[in-house]
C-alpha cells in the first residue's frame, strides 16, 4: 500500500479511480461489499512502486475483468475529515477518464464489491462516496486537471439485510 506523510505527521493513503462511460453516457459504479456499502468509481489503492496509471488499469481489470484505456486525468482529490466518526487517514485519489476495451464488465472481485452497474449521472445511487460525486460532476462539466480537497460525508445508514 502506498502512503505519504504530511508535514504534521498524519498519513495519506494513495488511491486511483476512473470515470468510465458507456455509449449512452452512463457511468460505471461499484458498490462496496462491506462497511457502508457505498457506491464508488472502479479503482483502489496504489501499491508500492506502482504508478497511478498502472494501478488504475490493474484495479479496473481486477474489478471488471476488462482492460481499460486511460484517456486523461480528471483530477486529484484529497479526501479529509472524520465524517464517519473515526480517525480516518486522508485519501489522495487520482481520478482518470477511462475507456473499457471490449465487452461488458462482469463482477470480478466479489469480496470487495457486491455490484457493478451503469448509472445515469443525473440519477446516481445512494449512498455515494464524496470523491465519486465530485469527480463525476467534474467529468460531466468537461473539467480536467482539477485539484480539490473534499470533506468526508457523515456516516450513512447501512441498509438492513434482507
N, C-alpha and C positions, 0 to 999 in steps of 0.2 A: 504494500500500500504506500502511496506517495503522500508524505506530509511535509509541510513547510512550517516554519515557526515565525510568528510575528515578533516585532521588537518588544512587546510586552510579555513574551514567553508563551502565549497561547498557540495551540496547534491549529493548522488549517489543512483539511483533507482536500486533495486534488481529485476532481472528477470530470467526466465528459458526458455529453448528451447530444442528441441530434433531432432536429425538426425534420421529419420525413413526410412529404405529402404524396397522396395518390393523384390520379388524373382528375378527380372530382374536387381537389383542393382540401380533402380531409387530412388530418394529421394522425400519425400512428402513435398511440399511447399504450403504456404498460401499466397494469395495476399490481401493486406490491402484494405478495402472498401473505406477508405478516405485518405486524405492527398496526399502523393506522389504515392500511390498505389504500394508500394514496395512489392516485393516477399520476404518471410522470412520463417524460420522454424516454425512449430507449437509451441506455448508456450505463455508466458505472464508474467505479474508482480507477484511477490511473495506477498501474503497477510500477514498482521501482524500475528505473532505466527505460521506461516506455514513453513515447511521445504522445501528446494528446490525440493526434490524428490516428495513430495506430491503436490507442486504447479505444477510441470510438468505433473503429472498424471491428475490433475484436469483440467488444461488448455487444454491439448490434448483431454480429454473427451468432454469439452465444445465446442471445435472447430470441432472435427471429429465425435463425437457420439460414439467413441470406447474407450475401456480400453487399456492402454499401460503398457508394462513391461519395466522398466528402467533396462538396461543391464550394463552400465558403464558410467563414466563421460569422455567425450572427452576433455573438458577443461573449464576454466573460463576466460572470455573475458571482459575487461573493455573498453567500447566504449567512446571515448573522442572527444573533438573538437567541433567547431562551423561550420561544413561543410554546414549546412543548412541555415547559415546566421543569426541564432538566438542564444541566450544564452540558450543552452540546457544542462540539467543536465547530468553528466556521467551516463552510464548504465552499471551495472555489471551483466553479463549473465552467468549462469551455463548452459552449453550445455551438454546434455546426449545423449547416443545412446539408442534409444528405439525400441521396437517391438510391433506392434499392435496385440491385441488378437482378432482373428476372422475376419469377413468380411471386405469389403472395406469402406474407410472413406466417410462420407457424410457431406456436408456443414451444420454446426450446429450452427454457430454464424454469420448470415448474416449482423448484424450491425457492426461487427468488420472486417470480411473478406468477400471478394467478390467471391473468387475461391479457391478451393483445387485442386491440380494436382500433378501427379508424373512426375518428370523430370530426364533426364539423367544428371549425374554430369558434363559431358563434354560439355553439351549444356544447361546451366542454363538460365532461362528467365531474362529479364532486365525490370526495374531496380531492383536490388537485394540489400538487406542490407549488409553492410560491415561485420557484425558479421556472417551472414549466409554464405557468400562467404568464409570466413576464416575457419569457423567451418567445412564446407563440405570438404574443402581441407585437413584439419587435419584428419577428419574421413576417407577420401579416402586413406590417407597415413598410416592409422592404428595407428595414434597417440592417446594417452590417457594421462590425467593429465596435459594438456597443460595450461600454464598461458600466456596470451597475452594482450597487450594494442593495441587497434585498433583506428585509426582516422576515424571519420565520413567521408563519401563521400560528395562531393559537391552536392548541391541540384539538383535532376534530374528534367527534364521537365515532367509535368503531361500531359498524352495523352488527346487530346480533346475528349469531349463526343460525341458519335455518334448520 
